[in-house]
């Protein structure tokens, strides 16, 4: 489950994110953030039906350019993308259904 993976300290560049094809979720947060830690089980459950969606967890904070380029203000922020374009976002998601609805906008559920 990708939700169990810690937020990566080394982030891809914005150009790399924008060049990605297919469905991608960029998950901004930190490993010590209480809101982020509380959301991880929800995110993991929502992703269970979306094996084809790439989940990129990026540590955000002061001086982190990728988060600033997406105007991230609160954690966790999930940016749902398709072929390098933002489709939607969730800030501090509160339910599996809320996350799954957004995943469905970028990918059909399946194995």
Residue pairs with C-beta under 8 A, 6 or more apart in sequence:
1 44
1 47
1 48
2 43
2 44
2 47
2 55
2 57
3 40
3 41
3 43
3 44
3 47
3 55
4 40
4 44
5 57
6 31
6 57
7 27
7 29
7 30
7 31
7 36
7 57
7 58
7 59
7 60
8 56
8 57
8 58
8 59
9 59
11 58
11 59
11 64
11 65
11 66
12 56
12 58
12 66
13 66
14 65
14 66
14 69
17 24
17 26
17 56
17 66
17 81
17 84
18 84
19 84
20 54
20 81
20 83
20 84
21 83
21 84
22 52
22 53
22 54
22 82
22 83
22 107
23 50
23 52
23 53
23 54
23 80
23 81
23 82
23 103
23 106
23 107
24 53
24 54
24 55
24 56
24 80
24 81
24 82
24 106
25 53
25 54
25 55
25 56
25 78
25 79
25 80
25 81
25 103
25 106
26 56
26 58
26 66
26 70
26 78
26 79
26 81
27 43
27 55
27 56
27 57
27 58
27 76
27 77
27 78
27 79
28 58
28 60
28 66
28 67
28 70
28 72
28 75
28 76
28 77
28 78
28 79
29 35
29 36
29 39
29 57
29 59
29 60
29 75
29 76
29 77
30 36
30 59
30 60
30 61
30 75
31 37
31 59
33 75
33 76
35 74
35 75
35 76
35 92
36 75
36 76
39 76
39 92
39 93
42 93
42 94
42 95
42 96
42 99
43 55
43 76
43 78
43 93
43 99
45 96
46 96
46 97
46 99
46 100
46 103
47 53
47 55
47 99
47 103
49 100
49 103
49 109
49 110
50 100
50 103
50 107
50 109
50 110
51 110
51 111
52 107
52 110
53 103
53 106
53 107
58 64
58 66
58 67
60 66
60 67
60 72
60 75
60 77
61 67
67 77
70 77
70 79
70 86
73 91
74 91
74 92
75 92
76 91
76 92
76 93
77 89
77 90
77 91
77 92
78 89
78 90
78 91
78 93
78 99
78 102
79 86
79 89
80 86
80 87
80 88
80 89
80 90
80 102
80 103
80 105
80 106
81 87
81 106
82 106
82 107
87 102
87 105
87 106
88 102
88 105
89 102
90 98
90 99
90 102
93 99
100 109
103 109
